Amino acid sequence: MLLTLLPLLFSVLGTNALDLQIDSSASICNDSQKIVDGILNYYEGLKYGGTVGMFSEPYYWWQSGEAFGSLVDFNYLCPGNSTLESIIHEGITTQLGSNNDMMVANFSTSEGNDDQGVWALTIMSAAEKGFPSPSNVSWAQVGVNIFKDMFSRWDDTCQGGIRWQIFPNNNNGYSYKNSISNGAMFTLATRLARYYNDTKYLYIADFIWSWAADIGFVVENSTDITVYDGGDISANCQDTSDEFWSYNYGVFMMGAAYFYNQTQEATWYNRVEKLLNSSIDLFFTDDGILYESQCQINSTYITCNNDQRSFRAIYARSLATTSILVPSLYDRISGLLESSAKAAAASCSGGSDNVTCGLDWSKDGWDGLYGLGEELSALEVIQNLLIKDTGAYATSGSNAS
């Protein structure tokens, strides 16, 4: 495997920075491939003695799921690299768990609902995008298994919802209910509804949304929707903080888009549009450049940790998916992706390879920061410039897996 990968990993030799041409699919794929190579530099599965399916410390298991989601996207948008496809397939399948539900023995006491939920996003992308499935189970069935797990953890504290953490011995978050865990479960339900054309999942998705609205995690008014991070059960989840993260908005927006795509109901169209409105106000500069406003305070004061540096990847993927599921929003969203992609490409000009991506895309160049999250976020805004050319996502009655 390592020997066959050499042409892939060293594809950047002899190149200088990215030269993104947003109207050229060849340019988009070429530059995206360079970022993929950067991502794989963090992948333990290609190192001697490394763990297949895991990225190097300090990156957590959920970020491995996020990374493979971005790589599944790349394989779909820029197909033809059989070596990379094999790496992705091996990496995901080794993390399926004994029950094919992304409950992995290595994390039997530390896995969180948000971890499993982020992996679910990747699994459903693999199903919808026709990625080769394991020999013993379909990707969609894995999605069903994950959903059963997650929804079975619904409890009566805070009148419902699931907790951030799964296991009581994990004191860092077991008493906290949050938007990413419940939002990922909501989105998973809407995707299963569309995939199987099964209204029971829509019913449950609506139930999850209603709870999030009733408890105050998702607050809707006439023009926008605010998504709070979460609250503690000791305060009946009423102690929501004024922290706003792009991936929380992303998962709820994407789920609402799947709901609308399946039902064509005006209520859900309005919710998609309101979430888009709010997230644009929060996470885009006046120049249309995506940033994580909660921790990118300004160009000289950045507090983003390793988790937060990757949130834009999930948000950008959600934006692109929304633009396909709700075509009337495509032009508005594509403009944001284009301006962000240009800025991200300019940022990917650092390191010894001249293609290492930074965090602050408003710098018109590399800001000196680097990491897996920076690479994933840049990849998603750049490669998703191709999203309109790909056609409808598969369902159980089409080219699915």
Summary of the structure (lengths in Angstrom):
residues: 401
radius of gyration: 19.6
end to end distance: 24.5
largest distance: 59.0
contacts: 1450
relative contact order: 0.12
helix: 56%
strand: 6%
